[in-house]
Amino acid sequence: MWNHQIDANLIYAALDCCKKDVNLTIQLLSKFEQWKFRDNNEQNYKKGMNKFLEKRCSNHNVNLFFMFCVKNKTVSAIKLSTVITVNDGLPFVKKNKKNL
């Protein structure tokens, strides 16, 4: 399903949301993957992605994931993405992604 390529920061964010429960995280990520392609959700994110970028939330997968979590309320999704990006710090950078 994921073609062995998934954003490590997306996994980190999902684990954080699920309080580190791996089984729940897998279920959540599966539902997210289905949601992403339904009802043009990914395209809707692209229309408002500049709002995320203004808050320095530059990981589009994580931003889209938080839109899924808050049921498309962009303002709340931006707040969640900002918190995990700035306060918690997303642990993986592009250099790390090559090793996954």
PyMOL commands that set and color helices and strands:
alter all, ss='L'
color gray80, all
select helices_A, chain A and resi 8-17+22-37+41-54+60-69+74-87+94-97
alter helices_A, ss='H'
color red, helices_A
deselect
rebuild
show_as cartoon
